[in-house]
Amino acid sequence: MKAQWTRFPENWKGVDPCGNNWVGISCYNNKVVSISLGNLNVEGKLGESISALSELYILFCRIASHESSVDKVP
């Protein structure tokens, strides 16, 4: 997912958001359960790779000048 973005937070180092405590990402048992991108000024696409996050429960992002929130991601 990070590879499809042109701008993301500076502390998003490495490839493991849970092991590296990425800002805006919440994990439980080493699985991403929540992504909150609302105020992080990220740029890019949420591609198909997001479907690999099998435990993702909450996704919050700001799209252009609008906010979007999705709860209980199927």
C-alpha positions in Angstrom: 0.0 0.0 0.0 2.8 2.5 1.0 4.5 1.9 -2.4 1.5 3.5 -4.2 1.8 6.7 -2.3 3.9 9.7 -3.2 3.8 11.3 0.2 3.5 9.6 3.6 4.6 10.3 7.2 8.4 10.4 7.9 8.3 7.7 10.5 6.9 5.2 8.0 10.3 3.4 7.7 10.7 -0.2 6.7 7.9 -2.5 5.6 6.3 -3.4 8.9 3.7 -0.8 10.2 3.1 -2.8 13.4 6.8 -3.5 14.3 7.8 0.1 13.5 4.9 1.9 15.1 3.8 3.9 12.1 1.8 7.0 13.0 -1.9 6.6 12.0 -1.7 2.8 12.1 -3.1 0.8 15.0 -2.3 -2.9 15.4 -3.4 -5.8 17.5 -1.5 -9.1 17.7 0.8 -7.8 14.9 -2.1 -7.2 12.5 -3.3 -3.8 11.2 -6.8 -3.1 12.6 -7.1 0.6 12.0 -5.8 3.1 9.5 -6.4 6.8 10.3 -5.0 9.1 7.6 -7.2 12.1 8.2 -4.5 14.7 9.2 -1.4 13.0 7.9 -1.3 14.8 4.5 -0.6 11.6 2.6 -0.9 11.4 -1.2 -1.5 8.4 -3.4 -4.0 5.6 -3.9 -5.5 2.9 -1.7 -4.9 0.0 -4.1 -5.9 -3.6 -4.1 -3.1 -4.4 -1.6 -5.4 -3.0 1.2 -7.4 -6.2 0.8 -4.5 -8.1 2.3 -5.2 -6.5 5.6 -7.5 -9.2 6.8 -8.0 -7.7 10.3 -8.7 -4.1 9.2 -11.7 -2.8 11.0 -11.5 1.0 10.7 -10.4 3.1 7.8 -10.4 6.9 8.0 -9.0 9.2 5.4 -9.4 12.7 4.0 -10.1 12.7 0.2 -9.3 16.1 -1.4 -11.1 18.5 0.9 -13.7 15.9 2.2 -13.5 13.5 5.0 -14.5 9.9 4.6 -14.9 7.2 7.3 -15.6 3.6 6.8 -16.3 1.4 9.8 -16.4 -2.3 10.0 -14.6 -3.0 6.8 -15.9 -6.3 5.4 
